[in-house]
Amino acid sequence: MVEILMKDDDSPLALFLSMLCSPESKRQYPPRLQVFFKFLDLEGDIENQSKVFVSRF
């Protein structure tokens, strides 16, 4: 099993996107992820929303 350690300055969004293999998936995921974050009522841009999501959940 591979364990991924995040440093405080790492972007959760960048880490997530780096795990996707397909360029098309990398293109499509951010807008879909932002819809999910808006459903959770997370404020800010997608980068800030991803950091809040990781810290909260």
PDB file of N, CA, C, O and CB in Angstrom:
ATOM      1  N   MET A   1       0.841  -1.185   0.000  1.00  0.00           N
ATOM      2  CA  MET A   1       0.000   0.000   0.000  1.00  0.00           C
ATOM      3  C   MET A   1       0.883   1.244   0.000  1.00  0.00           C
ATOM      4  O   MET A   1       1.879   1.304   0.720  1.00  0.00           O
ATOM      5  CB  MET A   1      -0.955   0.000   1.219  1.00  0.00           C
ATOM      6  N   VAL A   2       0.520   2.223  -0.798  1.00  0.00           N
ATOM      7  CA  VAL A   2       1.287   3.453  -0.909  1.00  0.00           C
ATOM      8  C   VAL A   2       0.702   4.480   0.046  1.00  0.00           C
ATOM      9  O   VAL A   2      -0.506   4.719   0.049  1.00  0.00           O
ATOM     10  CB  VAL A   2       1.287   3.984  -2.367  1.00  0.00           C
ATOM     11  N   GLU A   3       1.549   5.079   0.845  1.00  0.00           N
ATOM     12  CA  GLU A   3       1.107   6.111   1.768  1.00  0.00           C
ATOM     13  C   GLU A   3       1.595   7.456   1.259  1.00  0.00           C
ATOM     14  O   GLU A   3       2.775   7.621   0.951  1.00  0.00           O
ATOM     15  CB  GLU A   3       1.622   5.839   3.209  1.00  0.00           C
ATOM     16  N   ILE A   4       0.689   8.412   1.170  1.00  0.00           N
ATOM     17  CA  ILE A   4       1.026   9.743   0.679  1.00  0.00           C
ATOM     18  C   ILE A   4       0.992  10.701   1.853  1.00  0.00           C
ATOM     19  O   ILE A   4      -0.025  10.826   2.535  1.00  0.00           O
ATOM     20  CB  ILE A   4       0.051  10.201  -0.450  1.00  0.00           C
ATOM     21  N   LEU A   5       2.095  11.371   2.084  1.00  0.00           N
ATOM     22  CA  LEU A   5       2.183  12.340   3.164  1.00  0.00           C
ATOM     23  C   LEU A   5       2.113  13.738   2.582  1.00  0.00           C
ATOM     24  O   LEU A   5       2.810  14.059   1.620  1.00  0.00           O
ATOM     25  CB  LEU A   5       3.480  12.148   3.981  1.00  0.00           C
ATOM     26  N   MET A   6       1.268  14.567   3.174  1.00  0.00           N
ATOM     27  CA  MET A   6       1.137  15.949   2.716  1.00  0.00           C
ATOM     28  C   MET A   6       1.849  16.879   3.682  1.00  0.00           C
ATOM     29  O   MET A   6       1.760  16.718   4.899  1.00  0.00           O
ATOM     30  CB  MET A   6      -0.348  16.347   2.577  1.00  0.00           C
ATOM     31  N   LYS A   7       2.552  17.847   3.130  1.00  0.00           N
ATOM     32  CA  LYS A   7       3.126  18.914   3.930  1.00  0.00           C
ATOM     33  C   LYS A   7       2.092  20.027   4.009  1.00  0.00           C
ATOM     34  O   LYS A   7       1.136  20.044   3.234  1.00  0.00           O
ATOM     35  CB  LYS A   7       4.481  19.427   3.327  1.00  0.00           C
ATOM     36  N   ASP A   8       2.275  20.948   4.932  1.00  0.00           N
ATOM     37  CA  ASP A   8       1.323  22.036   5.116  1.00  0.00           C
ATOM     38  C   ASP A   8       1.183  22.911   3.883  1.00  0.00           C
ATOM     39  O   ASP A   8       0.110  23.465   3.640  1.00  0.00           O
ATOM     40  CB  ASP A   8       1.733  22.880   6.284  1.00  0.00           C
ATOM     41  N   ASP A   9       2.255  23.047   3.094  1.00  0.00           N
ATOM     42  CA  ASP A   9       2.218  23.933   1.937  1.00  0.00           C
ATOM     43  C   ASP A   9       1.749  23.218   0.667  1.00  0.00           C
ATOM     44  O   ASP A   9       1.655  23.845  -0.388  1.00  0.00           O
ATOM     45  CB  ASP A   9       3.588  24.534   1.708  1.00  0.00           C
ATOM     46  N   ASP A  10       1.454  21.914   0.750  1.00  0.00           N
ATOM     47  CA  ASP A  10       0.954  21.185  -0.410  1.00  0.00           C
ATOM     48  C   ASP A  10      -0.499  21.531  -0.678  1.00  0.00           C
ATOM     49  O   ASP A  10      -1.280  21.761   0.246  1.00  0.00           O
ATOM     50  CB  ASP A  10       1.108  19.680  -0.207  1.00  0.00           C
ATOM     51  N   SER A  11      -0.839  21.563  -1.923  1.00  0.00           N
ATOM     52  CA  SER A  11      -2.210  21.842  -2.317  1.00  0.00           C
ATOM     53  C   SER A  11      -2.977  20.528  -2.423  1.00  0.00           C
ATOM     54  O   SER A  11      -2.574  19.648  -3.183  1.00  0.00           O
ATOM     55  CB  SER A  11      -2.254  22.619  -3.659  1.00  0.00           C
ATOM     56  N   PRO A  12      -4.073  20.373  -1.679  1.00  0.00           N
ATOM     57  CA  PRO A  12      -4.866  19.155  -1.801  1.00  0.00           C
ATOM     58  C   PRO A  12      -5.382  18.954  -3.225  1.00  0.00           C
ATOM     59  O   PRO A  12      -5.456  17.825  -3.709  1.00  0.00           O
ATOM     60  CB  PRO A  12      -6.034  19.192  -0.827  1.00  0.00           C
ATOM     61  N   LEU A  13      -5.731  20.035  -3.881  1.00  0.00           N
ATOM     62  CA  LEU A  13      -6.233  19.942  -5.250  1.00  0.00           C
ATOM     63  C   LEU A  13      -5.137  19.461  -6.194  1.00  0.00           C
ATOM     64  O   LEU A  13      -5.379  18.589  -7.028  1.00  0.00           O
ATOM     65  CB  LEU A  13      -6.778  21.299  -5.717  1.00  0.00           C
ATOM     66  N   ALA A  14      -3.943  20.017  -6.074  1.00  0.00           N
ATOM     67  CA  ALA A  14      -2.829  19.601  -6.934  1.00  0.00           C
ATOM     68  C   ALA A  14      -2.461  18.147  -6.686  1.00  0.00           C
ATOM     69  O   ALA A  14      -2.150  17.415  -7.625  1.00  0.00           O
ATOM     70  CB  ALA A  14      -1.606  20.497  -6.701  1.00  0.00           C
ATOM     71  N   LEU A  15      -2.494  17.726  -5.428  1.00  0.00           N
ATOM     72  CA  LEU A  15      -2.204  16.337  -5.103  1.00  0.00           C
ATOM     73  C   LEU A  15      -3.251  15.412  -5.727  1.00  0.00           C
ATOM     74  O   LEU A  15      -2.906  14.377  -6.297  1.00  0.00           O
ATOM     75  CB  LEU A  15      -2.154  16.142  -3.577  1.00  0.00           C
ATOM     76  N   PHE A  16      -4.508  15.781  -5.619  1.00  0.00           N
ATOM     77  CA  PHE A  16      -5.586  14.984  -6.207  1.00  0.00           C
ATOM     78  C   PHE A  16      -5.435  14.894  -7.723  1.00  0.00           C
ATOM     79  O   PHE A  16      -5.531  13.808  -8.295  1.00  0.00           O
ATOM     80  CB  PHE A  16      -6.953  15.585  -5.847  1.00  0.00           C
ATOM     81  N   LEU A  17      -5.200  16.021  -8.367  1.00  0.00           N
ATOM     82  CA  LEU A  17      -5.074  16.024  -9.825  1.00  0.00           C
ATOM     83  C   LEU A  17      -3.838  15.264 -10.294  1.00  0.00           C
ATOM     84  O   LEU A  17      -3.844  14.682 -11.379  1.00  0.00           O
ATOM     85  CB  LEU A  17      -5.024  17.454 -10.341  1.00  0.00           C
ATOM     86  N   SER A  18      -2.789  15.264  -9.494  1.00  0.00           N
ATOM     87  CA  SER A  18      -1.583  14.538  -9.886  1.00  0.00           C
ATOM     88  C   SER A  18      -1.793  13.029  -9.868  1.00  0.00           C
ATOM     89  O   SER A  18      -1.039  12.297 -10.510  1.00  0.00           O
ATOM     90  CB  SER A  18      -0.431  14.907  -8.968  1.00  0.00           C
ATOM     91  N   MET A  19      -2.796  12.552  -9.150  1.00  0.00           N
ATOM     92  CA  MET A  19      -3.085  11.123  -9.092  1.00  0.00           C
ATOM     93  C   MET A  19      -3.925  10.645 -10.280  1.00  0.00           C
ATOM     94  O   MET A  19      -4.058   9.442 -10.503  1.00  0.00           O
ATOM     95  CB  MET A  19      -3.801  10.798  -7.797  1.00  0.00           C
ATOM     96  N   LEU A  20      -4.485  11.578 -11.032  1.00  0.00           N
ATOM     97  CA  LEU A  20      -5.266  11.211 -12.212  1.00  0.00           C
ATOM     98  C   LEU A  20      -4.323  10.956 -13.379  1.00  0.00           C
ATOM     99  O   LEU A  20      -3.367  11.702 -13.590  1.00  0.00           O
ATOM    100  CB  LEU A  20      -6.293  12.320 -12.570  1.00  0.00           C
ATOM    101  N   CYS A  21      -4.593   9.913 -14.124  1.00  0.00           N
ATOM    102  CA  CYS A  21      -3.707   9.551 -15.240  1.00  0.00           C
ATOM    103  C   CYS A  21      -4.080  10.264 -16.534  1.00  0.00           C
ATOM    104  O   CYS A  21      -3.204  10.720 -17.269  1.00  0.00           O
ATOM    105  CB  CYS A  21      -3.738   8.050 -15.463  1.00  0.00           C
ATOM    106  N   SER A  22      -5.340  10.358 -16.808  1.00  0.00           N
ATOM    107  CA  SER A  22      -5.806  10.877 -18.089  1.00  0.00           C
ATOM    108  C   SER A  22      -5.831  12.405 -18.102  1.00  0.00           C
ATOM    109  O   SER A  22      -6.353  13.020 -17.172  1.00  0.00           O
ATOM    110  CB  SER A  22      -7.195  10.330 -18.403  1.00  0.00           C
ATOM    111  N   PRO A  23      -5.276  13.022 -19.139  1.00  0.00           N
ATOM    112  CA  PRO A  23      -5.368  14.482 -19.267  1.00  0.00           C
ATOM    113  C   PRO A  23      -6.826  14.954 -19.339  1.00  0.00           C
ATOM    114  O   PRO A  23      -7.157  16.038 -18.857  1.00  0.00           O
ATOM    115  CB  PRO A  23      -4.606  14.951 -20.515  1.00  0.00           C
ATOM    116  N   GLU A  24      -7.677  14.146 -19.935  1.00  0.00           N
ATOM    117  CA  GLU A  24      -9.092  14.511 -20.025  1.00  0.00           C
ATOM    118  C   GLU A  24      -9.743  14.517 -18.639  1.00  0.00           C
ATOM    119  O   GLU A  24     -10.569  15.383 -18.351  1.00  0.00           O
ATOM    120  CB  GLU A  24      -9.838  13.540 -20.959  1.00  0.00           C
ATOM    121  N   SER A  25      -9.388  13.583 -17.798  1.00  0.00           N
ATOM    122  CA  SER A  25      -9.894  13.568 -16.418  1.00  0.00           C
ATOM    123  C   SER A  25      -9.397  14.784 -15.654  1.00  0.00           C
ATOM    124  O   SER A  25     -10.143  15.403 -14.896  1.00  0.00           O
ATOM    125  CB  SER A  25      -9.465  12.278 -15.693  1.00  0.00           C
ATOM    126  N   LYS A  26      -8.123  15.121 -15.861  1.00  0.00           N
ATOM    127  CA  LYS A  26      -7.565  16.303 -15.193  1.00  0.00           C
ATOM    128  C   LYS A  26      -8.284  17.574 -15.624  1.00  0.00           C
ATOM    129  O   LYS A  26      -8.397  18.521 -14.846  1.00  0.00           O
ATOM    130  CB  LYS A  26      -6.068  16.426 -15.488  1.00  0.00           C
ATOM    131  N   ARG A  27      -8.764  17.595 -16.851  1.00  0.00           N
ATOM    132  CA  ARG A  27      -9.480  18.755 -17.361  1.00  0.00           C
ATOM    133  C   ARG A  27     -10.905  18.804 -16.810  1.00  0.00           C
ATOM    134  O   ARG A  27     -11.409  19.881 -16.492  1.00  0.00           O
ATOM    135  CB  ARG A  27      -9.505  18.734 -18.893  1.00  0.00           C
ATOM    136  N   GLN A  28     -11.556  17.643 -16.695  1.00  0.00           N
ATOM    137  CA  GLN A  28     -12.971  17.602 -16.324  1.00  0.00           C
ATOM    138  C   GLN A  28     -13.227  17.649 -14.815  1.00  0.00           C
ATOM    139  O   GLN A  28     -14.282  18.122 -14.393  1.00  0.00           O
ATOM    140  CB  GLN A  28     -13.589  16.364 -16.883  1.00  0.00           C
ATOM    141  N   TYR A  29     -12.297  17.176 -14.002  1.00  0.00           N
ATOM    142  CA  TYR A  29     -12.558  17.067 -12.573  1.00  0.00           C
ATOM    143  C   TYR A  29     -12.733  18.396 -11.840  1.00  0.00           C
ATOM    144  O   TYR A  29     -13.645  18.494 -11.020  1.00  0.00           O
ATOM    145  CB  TYR A  29     -11.458  16.321 -11.945  1.00  0.00           C
ATOM    146  N   PRO A  30     -11.918  19.426 -12.082  1.00  0.00           N
ATOM    147  CA  PRO A  30     -12.092  20.657 -11.300  1.00  0.00           C
ATOM    148  C   PRO A  30     -13.504  21.257 -11.358  1.00  0.00           C
ATOM    149  O   PRO A  30     -14.034  21.614 -10.306  1.00  0.00           O
ATOM    150  CB  PRO A  30     -11.111  21.682 -11.776  1.00  0.00           C
ATOM    151  N   PRO A  31     -14.138  21.385 -12.526  1.00  0.00           N
ATOM    152  CA  PRO A  31     -15.508  21.922 -12.505  1.00  0.00           C
ATOM    153  C   PRO A  31     -16.493  21.013 -11.761  1.00  0.00           C
ATOM    154  O   PRO A  31     -17.387  21.500 -11.069  1.00  0.00           O
ATOM    155  CB  PRO A  31     -15.997  22.137 -13.931  1.00  0.00           C
ATOM    156  N   ARG A  32     -16.332  19.723 -11.899  1.00  0.00           N
ATOM    157  CA  ARG A  32     -17.218  18.790 -11.194  1.00  0.00           C
ATOM    158  C   ARG A  32     -16.980  18.839  -9.689  1.00  0.00           C
ATOM    159  O   ARG A  32     -17.921  18.772  -8.898  1.00  0.00           O
ATOM    160  CB  ARG A  32     -17.012  17.358 -11.713  1.00  0.00           C
ATOM    161  N   LEU A  33     -15.736  18.954  -9.311  1.00  0.00           N
ATOM    162  CA  LEU A  33     -15.387  19.048  -7.899  1.00  0.00           C
ATOM    163  C   LEU A  33     -15.921  20.339  -7.299  1.00  0.00           C
ATOM    164  O   LEU A  33     -16.357  20.361  -6.148  1.00  0.00           O
ATOM    165  CB  LEU A  33     -13.870  18.964  -7.713  1.00  0.00           C
ATOM    166  N   GLN A  34     -15.889  21.407  -8.072  1.00  0.00           N
ATOM    167  CA  GLN A  34     -16.397  22.685  -7.581  1.00  0.00           C
ATOM    168  C   GLN A  34     -17.905  22.626  -7.350  1.00  0.00           C
ATOM    169  O   GLN A  34     -18.404  23.247  -6.412  1.00  0.00           O
ATOM    170  CB  GLN A  34     -16.059  23.806  -8.568  1.00  0.00           C
ATOM    171  N   VAL A  35     -18.630  21.899  -8.177  1.00  0.00           N
ATOM    172  CA  VAL A  35     -20.073  21.708  -7.958  1.00  0.00           C
ATOM    173  C   VAL A  35     -20.299  21.002  -6.625  1.00  0.00           C
ATOM    174  O   VAL A  35     -21.188  21.381  -5.862  1.00  0.00           O
ATOM    175  CB  VAL A  35     -20.713  20.889  -9.124  1.00  0.00           C
ATOM    176  N   PHE A  36     -19.503  19.985  -6.346  1.00  0.00           N
ATOM    177  CA  PHE A  36     -19.604  19.262  -5.074  1.00  0.00           C
ATOM    178  C   PHE A  36     -19.293  20.182  -3.900  1.00  0.00           C
ATOM    179  O   PHE A  36     -19.997  20.157  -2.890  1.00  0.00           O
ATOM    180  CB  PHE A  36     -18.653  18.056  -5.064  1.00  0.00           C
ATOM    181  N   PHE A  37     -18.244  20.994  -4.025  1.00  0.00           N
ATOM    182  CA  PHE A  37     -17.885  21.921  -2.951  1.00  0.00           C
ATOM    183  C   PHE A  37     -18.988  22.954  -2.730  1.00  0.00           C
ATOM    184  O   PHE A  37     -19.268  23.321  -1.589  1.00  0.00           O
ATOM    185  CB  PHE A  37     -16.558  22.624  -3.271  1.00  0.00           C
ATOM    186  N   LYS A  38     -19.610  23.422  -3.794  1.00  0.00           N
ATOM    187  CA  LYS A  38     -20.719  24.381  -3.638  1.00  0.00           C
ATOM    188  C   LYS A  38     -21.900  23.724  -2.940  1.00  0.00           C
ATOM    189  O   LYS A  38     -22.595  24.374  -2.159  1.00  0.00           O
ATOM    190  CB  LYS A  38     -21.159  24.936  -5.011  1.00  0.00           C
ATOM    191  N   PHE A  39     -22.139  22.433  -3.212  1.00  0.00           N
ATOM    192  CA  PHE A  39     -23.182  21.692  -2.527  1.00  0.00           C
ATOM    193  C   PHE A  39     -22.915  21.646  -1.020  1.00  0.00           C
ATOM    194  O   PHE A  39     -23.852  21.674  -0.222  1.00  0.00           O
ATOM    195  CB  PHE A  39     -23.286  20.273  -3.095  1.00  0.00           C
ATOM    196  N   LEU A  40     -21.646  21.575  -0.632  1.00  0.00           N
ATOM    197  CA  LEU A  40     -21.260  21.560   0.776  1.00  0.00           C
ATOM    198  C   LEU A  40     -21.184  22.964   1.377  1.00  0.00           C
ATOM    199  O   LEU A  40     -20.837  23.117   2.548  1.00  0.00           O
ATOM    200  CB  LEU A  40     -19.926  20.865   0.935  1.00  0.00           C
ATOM    201  N   ASP A  41     -21.503  23.982   0.589  1.00  0.00           N
ATOM    202  CA  ASP A  41     -21.462  25.391   1.018  1.00  0.00           C
ATOM    203  C   ASP A  41     -20.074  25.845   1.435  1.00  0.00           C
ATOM    204  O   ASP A  41     -19.927  26.598   2.397  1.00  0.00           O
ATOM    205  CB  ASP A  41     -22.420  25.610   2.165  1.00  0.00           C
ATOM    206  N   LEU A  42     -19.047  25.387   0.712  1.00  0.00           N
ATOM    207  CA  LEU A  42     -17.690  25.846   0.968  1.00  0.00           C
ATOM    208  C   LEU A  42     -17.447  27.118   0.166  1.00  0.00           C
ATOM    209  O   LEU A  42     -17.765  27.180  -1.022  1.00  0.00           O
ATOM    210  CB  LEU A  42     -16.645  24.749   0.606  1.00  0.00           C
ATOM    211  N   GLU A  43     -16.890  28.117   0.810  1.00  0.00           N
ATOM    212  CA  GLU A  43     -16.679  29.424   0.195  1.00  0.00           C
ATOM    213  C   GLU A  43     -15.309  29.516  -0.462  1.00  0.00           C
ATOM    214  O   GLU A  43     -14.401  28.748  -0.144  1.00  0.00           O
ATOM    215  CB  GLU A  43     -16.833  30.527   1.232  1.00  0.00           C
ATOM    216  N   GLY A  44     -15.170  30.465  -1.380  1.00  0.00           N
ATOM    217  CA  GLY A  44     -13.885  30.768  -1.999  1.00  0.00           C
ATOM    218  C   GLY A  44     -13.689  30.072  -3.332  1.00  0.00           C
ATOM    219  O   GLY A  44     -14.608  29.476  -3.894  1.00  0.00           O
ATOM    220  N   ASP A  45     -12.445  30.170  -3.826  1.00  0.00           N
ATOM    221  CA  ASP A  45     -12.115  29.505  -5.085  1.00  0.00           C
ATOM    222  C   ASP A  45     -11.869  28.021  -4.820  1.00  0.00           C
ATOM    223  O   ASP A  45     -11.854  27.583  -3.670  1.00  0.00           O
ATOM    224  CB  ASP A  45     -10.870  30.162  -5.753  1.00  0.00           C
ATOM    225  N   ILE A  46     -11.678  27.265  -5.877  1.00  0.00           N
ATOM    226  CA  ILE A  46     -11.555  25.812  -5.744  1.00  0.00           C
ATOM    227  C   ILE A  46     -10.338  25.415  -4.909  1.00  0.00           C
ATOM    228  O   ILE A  46     -10.371  24.405  -4.205  1.00  0.00           O
ATOM    229  CB  ILE A  46     -11.466  25.167  -7.123  1.00  0.00           C
ATOM    230  N   GLU A  47      -9.275  26.198  -4.983  1.00  0.00           N
ATOM    231  CA  GLU A  47      -8.080  25.898  -4.185  1.00  0.00           C
ATOM    232  C   GLU A  47      -8.392  26.026  -2.691  1.00  0.00           C
ATOM    233  O   GLU A  47      -8.049  25.143  -1.905  1.00  0.00           O
ATOM    234  CB  GLU A  47      -6.913  26.843  -4.573  1.00  0.00           C
ATOM    235  N   ASN A  48      -9.036  27.118  -2.309  1.00  0.00           N
ATOM    236  CA  ASN A  48      -9.408  27.328  -0.912  1.00  0.00           C
ATOM    237  C   ASN A  48     -10.445  26.301  -0.466  1.00  0.00           C
ATOM    238  O   ASN A  48     -10.369  25.784   0.648  1.00  0.00           O
ATOM    239  CB  ASN A  48      -9.949  28.748  -0.710  1.00  0.00           C
ATOM    240  N   GLN A  49     -11.406  26.007  -1.327  1.00  0.00           N
ATOM    241  CA  GLN A  49     -12.430  25.019  -1.005  1.00  0.00           C
ATOM    242  C   GLN A  49     -11.813  23.657  -0.730  1.00  0.00           C
ATOM    243  O   GLN A  49     -12.242  22.957   0.187  1.00  0.00           O
ATOM    244  CB  GLN A  49     -13.444  24.914  -2.140  1.00  0.00           C
ATOM    245  N   SER A  50     -10.815  23.276  -1.510  1.00  0.00           N
ATOM    246  CA  SER A  50     -10.177  21.971  -1.302  1.00  0.00           C
ATOM    247  C   SER A  50      -9.434  21.930   0.037  1.00  0.00           C
ATOM    248  O   SER A  50      -9.441  20.904   0.717  1.00  0.00           O
ATOM    249  CB  SER A  50      -9.203  21.660  -2.457  1.00  0.00           C
ATOM    250  N   LYS A  51      -8.802  23.029   0.412  1.00  0.00           N
ATOM    251  CA  LYS A  51      -8.101  23.071   1.698  1.00  0.00           C
ATOM    252  C   LYS A  51      -9.091  22.998   2.858  1.00  0.00           C
ATOM    253  O   LYS A  51      -8.841  22.306   3.845  1.00  0.00           O
ATOM    254  CB  LYS A  51      -7.250  24.350   1.808  1.00  0.00           C
ATOM    255  N   VAL A  52     -10.209  23.704   2.742  1.00  0.00           N
ATOM    256  CA  VAL A  52     -11.233  23.664   3.781  1.00  0.00           C
ATOM    257  C   VAL A  52     -11.844  22.269   3.870  1.00  0.00           C
ATOM    258  O   VAL A  52     -12.084  21.763   4.966  1.00  0.00           O
ATOM    259  CB  VAL A  52     -12.327  24.712   3.504  1.00  0.00           C
ATOM    260  N   PHE A  53     -12.094  21.655   2.730  1.00  0.00           N
ATOM    261  CA  PHE A  53     -12.655  20.303   2.706  1.00  0.00           C
ATOM    262  C   PHE A  53     -11.745  19.311   3.425  1.00  0.00           C
ATOM    263  O   PHE A  53     -12.217  18.515   4.238  1.00  0.00           O
ATOM    264  CB  PHE A  53     -12.886  19.849   1.262  1.00  0.00           C
ATOM    265  N   VAL A  54     -10.447  19.351   3.133  1.00  0.00           N
ATOM    266  CA  VAL A  54      -9.505  18.424   3.751  1.00  0.00           C
ATOM    267  C   VAL A  54      -9.417  18.661   5.252  1.00  0.00           C
ATOM    268  O   VAL A  54      -9.358  17.705   6.026  1.00  0.00           O
ATOM    269  CB  VAL A  54      -8.122  18.562   3.113  1.00  0.00           C
ATOM    270  N   SER A  55      -9.409  19.916   5.670  1.00  0.00           N
ATOM    271  CA  SER A  55      -9.289  20.196   7.100  1.00  0.00           C
ATOM    272  C   SER A  55     -10.575  19.872   7.856  1.00  0.00           C
ATOM    273  O   SER A  55     -10.522  19.495   9.026  1.00  0.00           O
ATOM    274  CB  SER A  55      -8.920  21.655   7.317  1.00  0.00           C
ATOM    275  N   ARG A  56     -11.714  20.011   7.209  1.00  0.00           N
ATOM    276  CA  ARG A  56     -12.998  19.790   7.867  1.00  0.00           C
ATOM    277  C   ARG A  56     -13.401  18.328   7.868  1.00  0.00           C
ATOM    278  O   ARG A  56     -13.936  17.833   8.860  1.00  0.00           O
ATOM    279  CB  ARG A  56     -14.069  20.608   7.198  1.00  0.00           C
ATOM    280  N   PHE A  57     -13.154  17.638   6.779  1.00  0.00           N
ATOM    281  CA  PHE A  57     -13.632  16.264   6.664  1.00  0.00           C
ATOM    282  C   PHE A  57     -12.457  15.345   6.695  1.00  0.00           C
ATOM    283  O   PHE A  57     -12.623  14.128   6.612  1.00  0.00           O
ATOM    284  CB  PHE A  57     -14.453  16.051   5.386  1.00  0.00           C
TER     285      PHE A  57
END
